[in-house]
Amino acid sequence: MFDNLSERLERSFKILKGEGKITEINVAETLKDVRRALLDADVNYKVAKSFTDTVKEKALGQNVLTAVKPSQLMVKIVHDELTKLMGGDTAEIELKGRPAVILMSGLQGSGKTTFSGKLARMLKTKKNRKPLLVACDVYRPAAIEQLKVLGQQIEVPVYCELDSKDPVQIALNAIQEAKAKGYDLVIVDTAGRLAVDEQMMNEIEAIKNAINPDETLFVVDSMTGQDAVNTAREFNERLDFNGVVLTKLDGDTRGGAALSIRTVVNKPIKFVGTGEKLDAIDQFHPARMADRILGMGDIVSLVERAQEQYDEEEAKRLQKKIQKNQFDFNDFLTQIHQIKKMGNLKELASMIPGVGKAIKDIDIDDNAFKSIEAIIYSMTPEERTHPEILNGTRRTRIAKGSGTSIQEVNRLLKQFDQTRKMMKMVTGSKMAGMMQKMKKK
């Protein structure tokens, strides 16, 4: 995500490295390179020019402290302006009605149906909502079937009327169904349409007027670049939507849509799709996105993802086992599963400041733990609980059973032993610290 833009901006800031102070000449040279980087990333020309003009004005208007290098100050100004450009504050989704109604809109192939499923799952798990998905694409039977499959995967019911060709009536009937059966959230998936198709645009306008949704979201494929911005403008003129959803931000995209769309339509980006899996959805945080673009990582999002998988009771149980040196391969396997639930491994690693650039050209497969899991699953229950009994004969059997080599099994056992010792040391020092505090009291 934004890899090329990040590299280009980093090169731009190097122009100021070694400079003793900010001058109009070196700022102009740096910002010329910044503007070129933004344009290459598919940022709207007017947005890029306005952005660099603002940065220049602020950079020349500041006195650089002796402790702050000109390049550091420029990074700080660019970060703040990027955050403003993308909306400043995080935009929350408004769900006031009973049921609350969300209307999805966008072009064909933008990812509306998949995103509808992702959003339903997110609001169900994080907001404790009881959602109902509504299939209003009466032109494409495959879309209805796709929504049904998604509904089954996330255990959310799907309302559809196969014999009806009136999406307005289907949406109204679905809301009545939700009221009757106690669903507090209705997500209406509509047919993809072109902004130039007057009949189809009239149709979605009619749906919106009839159901009066709490939120109308415009879903756009971020890989379409400037076309995404132009389409957003046209849809907004007809629907006056509440927010934008950028899908496929995990792809080889230049990212300009994310940087331009807020300024052009004056509507916030509320969510981003970051992968194919149903949990690959994030609320959009402008400041965190600016961090990522400037190579600063996104440690806050990483911690939030970890907290979602955090089980307090399980953590207490684990701590007791570590203190007694009873941490075993069953616990090790549980920790691996929790890491995998957090999302794509390369994306997680790139959230750590400084790591994103280092692993840019390294392929981190989601199956990175596959051989480790295979080795552990090839152990008997007794061997998992008591790793110390794993002698040469047992290790050979495990290697054959897991399809790995004896060297890989030995390497895992050595790493496991080192991990166990380190964890005991860490928890031991924490306990010692707590005891010291208690004595002082």
Protein Blocks (a to p, Z undefined) as FASTA:
>chain_A
ZZlmmmmmmmmmmmmgoiabdcfklmmmmmmmmmmmmmmnopafklmmmmmmmmmmmmmm
pccdfklcfklmmmmmmmmmmmmmnnopacddddfbccdddddeddehilmmmmmmmmmm
mmmmmnopacddddfbfkbmklmmmmmmmmmmnopacdddfkbcbfklmmmmmmmmmmmn
opabdcdddddddfklmklmmmmmmmmmmnopabdcddddfklmmmlmmmmmmmmmmnop
abdcdehklbccehlmmmmmmmmnopacfbdcfbjbfklccdddfklmmmmmnonojfkl
mmmmmmmmpcfklmmmmmmmmmnopacfklmmmmmmmmmmnocfklmmmmpghklmmmmm
pccdfklmmmmmmmmmmpcfklmmmmmlmcfklmmmmmmmnopafklmmmmmmmmmmmmm
mmmmmmmmmmmmmmmmmmmZZ
